[in-house]
Amino acid sequence: QVQLVESGGGLVQPGESLRLSCAAPGSIYDIIAIAWFRPAPGKQRELVATSSSGDSTNYADSVKGRFTISRDSAKNTVYLQMNSLKPEDTAVYYCNAEVYDGIRTYDSWGQGTQVTVSS
């Protein structure tokens, strides 16, 4: 099992920004694909953003134009830059990645990081 480590959550006011990080261990050779999720009313979870190793990205309509997913391969870390935050963005954010250690792939999750947007 491979555990991803998330950080960067916090309490901000509407309109402010946060950057979430999701780091894979040094033993991981490649992050093949990654997704960020958050719980949503009436759903198990909402897919917020995805990124594949080909740098293809997709975003939920609710965050398009405000959130940006990126990666630093040298650090085995993926980021979710969240700008113009709204109260409805308040949630625990989870990263999920397919990672490769040079031998096999793993479906890995972060522990979640709380984002609270409130005035």
N, C-alpha and C positions, 0 to 999 in steps of 0.2 A: 504493500500500500504506500502511496506517495501523498503526503500532506502538503497542501499549498498554504502559505502564510499570508494573510491579508492584513493591511493596515491602511490608515488614512481617513477613517471615518471621524465624525465629530458633529458638533452643533454649530450651525451657521444660520445667518439671517437670509431671508429671501433675496435672490439676486446675487448672492455670493457664490464662491467656487470651492470645490474640494477635488483632490486627486486621490483616488484609491489605488493601492498597489496590491499585486498578487504575485508572490514570489515562489518559484519552484526551487527545490534543493539543488545544490551544486552537482549532485550526481546525475541530474537530468541533462541529456544531450540536446533535446529540442522540445519546444512547446509547439505542438502541431496545430492545435486549434484551441480557442478559448471563448468562453461565454460568461457574461455577467447576468445574474438573475436577481430579482427581488420579489418578495411576496406581493400578491395583488388581490384585492377584494373579489371574492367569488371564484378565484383561480388558485391552483396550487402555487404557482409562481408566474412571474412575467419575465420573458426574455428581454433584457434591456439592450444588449449589444453583443455582437460576435465578431471574431477575427480568425481567419485561417492563415496557414503558413504562407499562402500566396498573397498576403496583405489585403485580401478581400474582407471588407467590413460591412456589417448590417446593423441597423438600429431600429428600436421600436419607434413608432410614430410619435409617441409621447416624449421622446428625448432627442429626436432627430434635430440636428442643428445646435444642440446644447451640449451633448455628451460626445466625447471622442475616445475611442479605444486605440491604444498603441502598445508597442512592445520594445523592450531593450534586450536583445538576444544575448548580449555579453553578460548581462546580469540575471538572465533567466527570469525576467520580471515583466509583467504586463500591467498596464495602467488603464484606469478609467478616469479621464478628465471630465469633471462635471461643472459646467458653467451655468449661470443664470438659474440657480436652483430655486425650486418652488416647494411650498409646503407638501404638495402631493408626491414629491420625490422622497419624502421621509420613509425609510425602510431599513431593514438589514439587507445588505448587498452581499451576494455570494459569488465567488468566481469558480468556474468549472473548466478544467482543461484536460485535453488529451496530451499526455507527455510521453516522451520516448527517452529511455535511458541507454540506448545503444543496443539493447537486446530485445526489449518488448515495450509495448505501450501500456499506459495506465490511464484510467478515467479518474481524475483527482478533483477534490473539492477543497476550498478554503473554509475557514471556520466562521466566516461572516464578519462583517464590520457595520456598525450602526451609523446611519446618516440621519440626522435630525435637522430639518429646516423649519425654523420658527422665529417669529419676531418677538 
